Amino acid sequence: MKDQITKVLLSADALLANGYVLGPVGTAMLALIAHKYNKPVIVCCETYKFSERVQTDSILFNELADPNDMLKTKTGAASPLSDHADNHKVNLVNLVYDATLPPSCQ
């Protein structure tokens, strides 16, 4: 299947001053896989989303979604994380954005 893919198009929620792309969670993983297989990655971003902010990771500045969203499965089966509330050593964090490294996107 990878031979059928000629390029990868990604949307961006922001294009940061250092070239990083702030996009939905999973964007960085897709860009890195495409980069590994020498597939061009094209980022689509409106000019009003260009930002002067600099960010190098997804942890320091991000939005959090409801952690319970990660417990839902498409099949309706119980999630392996469904008992996380009973374990006080486990805190679910549901990040909204990924920071994608510039060399992955060209």
Secondary structure, DSSP 8 states (H G I E B T S, - for coil): -TTT---EEEE-SEE-TTS-EEEETTHHHHHHHHHHTT--EEEE--GGGB-S---S-SSSS--EE-GGGGG--SS----TTTTGGG-TT----EE-EEEE-GGG--
